[in-house]
Amino acid sequence: MATFIDNSADYITRMNQACEAALEACGLQAVSHAKKNITEGVPRRSGSWYTPTGALRNSLSHLVKMTETTVYIGTNMSYAKYNEFGTGIYADDGNGKQGFWVFAPGSGEEGTSVGSAKVYTEGEARRIVAMLKSKGVDAHMTQGMKPIHFLKRAIEEHSKEYFQIMQKYISKA
């Protein structure tokens, strides 16, 4: 009579290790794609105060949660949501400020600006900016910023790549 040898515990351990390694690899790759999306997604002006390779880009990270068999990518920067979802007339949810507002770069959280919550007509905003600039303030006006969707695109545009990474790691288990 043949003896039954139960290797299921060893197999489950190897599969969990392969899954964790695959999620880690996917997380690293997704962060890389998100960083590239930020760099390519932010319009640049000559002498612009905003640099897409700054704090937001460098803050991107990932977290593997094996209890959920999941990897998360993201950032702890409070203003990241504005880059992801847009602001003003361009905001994804349609609830952004409707009009122009005035701001002064560099006076807020690193890489951000402080501006008024007040909304103006274009003419009013131009007059306020001119007045502030005459006083030496680096003031600007905007109707908002288009969403970059740097995180969403990092996931959705590369799903086949992540599937291949998972296959590679799991097939070796």
Secondary structure by P-SEA (a helix, b strand, c coil): cbbbbbaaaaaaaaaaaaaaaaaaaaaaaaaaaaaaaaaacccccccccccccccccccccccccccccbbbbbbcccccccccccccccccccccccbbbbbbcccccccbbbbbcccccaaaaaaaaaaaaaacccccccccccccaaaaaaccccaaaaaaaaaaaaaac
